[in-house]
């Protein structure tokens, strides 16, 4: 019920291409979906986040698409650059009533290692 | 100041040692978190503090003891750790538990 499934595990893209990472969740109480980018030896950095009242959110080259009925969301990185090479984690949390069991908890996907070749 | 600062960056400790990890934020965030991350794995939640009170403990062994002295500081006291506790320990904060979490750079802990 708490799981977030992320795919693919690894992704290789050429410079200028589009990187697409997908996540699926089961817990219908989840209503906040952030994506994090992590470089080796560093902490995760918040990239972009979405709530289920919108189907898409764009910030620069990064876009989240959200499908509430399918319980799926994805990250698209347009014009991928070598500097985008990192591990990407999707996550989900519950911002409902304080009595919710997942309130305040980020449930992470397993991560995607993105490599962008020059 | 938009950072979560963790010290030390690296720590090597023996199994009989007592050490502490420190985390500091000056963004006025009222929720603070400890996560543990093993190599090539996602962060795993350990503890959540909300308004300086422990609100979630994810069944973490008692050899890990969190402390929140005030709204800006979060400590993790370590005692009698095992080699399998070696990991990257991440602190995070957020304005409230239903908002985005901002992570520090982590403390790389090695237990020998």
Interface residues (C-beta under 8 A of the other chain):
Chain A: X32 X34 X36 X41 X42 X43 X44 X45 X46 X49 X89 X93 X94 X95 X103 X104 X105 X106 X108 X109 X110 X111
Chain B: X4 X6 X31 X40 X41 X42 X43 X45 X48 X50 X55 X56 X90 X92 X97 X98 X99 X100 X101 X102 X103 X104 X105 X106 X108
